[in-house]
């Protein structure tokens, strides 16, 4: 079954087996929920920025622009889902929604701690947004300003998320950072190999924890005996920036790249002046980096036709491409096959 909307085509399986596999993939909750796709000025069809990455038990809200709280309602994302808020920079289209979202977190009585990550130079604006109006402060926000490139600390009190989140400084008109999530490589249990070695039930969990078990007949079975390599998955989020080395490092080999393409290439001089990328530049980065799925967003209101971005990107990038619209949902691609 094909669904065409704007410049996107997606395919959903129709056979029972394929449908079951597809729904099992959805249950892993690895997808991007697009809340808003405008740049500085929202339009009739595009809200200010906002993106939620669902990754197993984690939900990271990136760049909550004005109106994000309402867009979350439309998208079915609850404040109680959120585990981290990651802000690239403190321009309003990327941060004004922090006031409403933080008050919603308090109003809903979210019990767990939510980390808030942002460039340290934006501290005063973060303070203003969190204290924008009178409200009962019942939410638990852990402020984690970024002072240097590197791994973002985990959120206190939360289980290990199973990935690292890294921030790197970009090149915009004010200090801005991009983010990259990396899951380490692991191993996947093979049911056929487990059956061959006669392993089932609680002993399988013991094997996963200890790496080896001894069977009742005295044999030692290791994790490698009953599993195969499982490549880790990765995601990168690159907003307002000119081309710079950090853009390429963040995008290098990721499964899913969300990247701004504020301008079309015919306006490249404007993009350079205001610290932005064109669709062609963003797509070229993705092609050179070996990105599997590319999401273009953060469009200037001067361009009414989104297919222009599609055509420009397609000239240089032949992977999975989404020209984002508000309330889109983009799945993280299936794991790469082991080498």
Secondary structure as GFF3:
##gff-version 3
##sequence-region A 1 339
A	DSSP	beta_strand	2	5	.	.	.	ID=ss1
A	DSSP	beta_strand	8	11	.	.	.	ID=ss2
A	DSSP	alpha_helix	16	27	.	.	.	ID=ss3
A	DSSP	beta_strand	30	36	.	.	.	ID=ss4
A	DSSP	beta_strand	50	55	.	.	.	ID=ss5
A	DSSP	beta_strand	58	62	.	.	.	ID=ss6
A	DSSP	alpha_helix	68	75	.	.	.	ID=ss7
A	DSSP	three_ten_helix	79	81	.	.	.	ID=ss8
A	DSSP	beta_strand	84	86	.	.	.	ID=ss9
A	DSSP	alpha_helix	92	95	.	.	.	ID=ss10
A	DSSP	alpha_helix	97	107	.	.	.	ID=ss11
A	DSSP	beta_strand	113	119	.	.	.	ID=ss12
A	DSSP	three_ten_helix	120	122	.	.	.	ID=ss13
A	DSSP	alpha_helix	123	130	.	.	.	ID=ss14
A	DSSP	beta_strand	140	146	.	.	.	ID=ss15
A	DSSP	beta_strand	150	151	.	.	.	ID=ss16
A	DSSP	beta_strand	164	169	.	.	.	ID=ss17
A	DSSP	beta_strand	177	182	.	.	.	ID=ss18
A	DSSP	beta_strand	186	189	.	.	.	ID=ss19
A	DSSP	alpha_helix	191	196	.	.	.	ID=ss20
A	DSSP	alpha_helix	202	210	.	.	.	ID=ss21
A	DSSP	beta_strand	212	214	.	.	.	ID=ss22
A	DSSP	beta_strand	220	222	.	.	.	ID=ss23
A	DSSP	three_ten_helix	223	226	.	.	.	ID=ss24
A	DSSP	beta_strand	227	230	.	.	.	ID=ss25
A	DSSP	beta_strand	234	238	.	.	.	ID=ss26
A	DSSP	alpha_helix	245	251	.	.	.	ID=ss27
A	DSSP	beta_strand	256	260	.	.	.	ID=ss28
A	DSSP	three_ten_helix	265	267	.	.	.	ID=ss29
A	DSSP	alpha_helix	268	274	.	.	.	ID=ss30
A	DSSP	alpha_helix	279	289	.	.	.	ID=ss31
A	DSSP	beta_strand	293	297	.	.	.	ID=ss32
A	DSSP	alpha_helix	307	314	.	.	.	ID=ss33
A	DSSP	beta_strand	320	323	.	.	.	ID=ss34
A	DSSP	beta_strand	329	331	.	.	.	ID=ss35
###
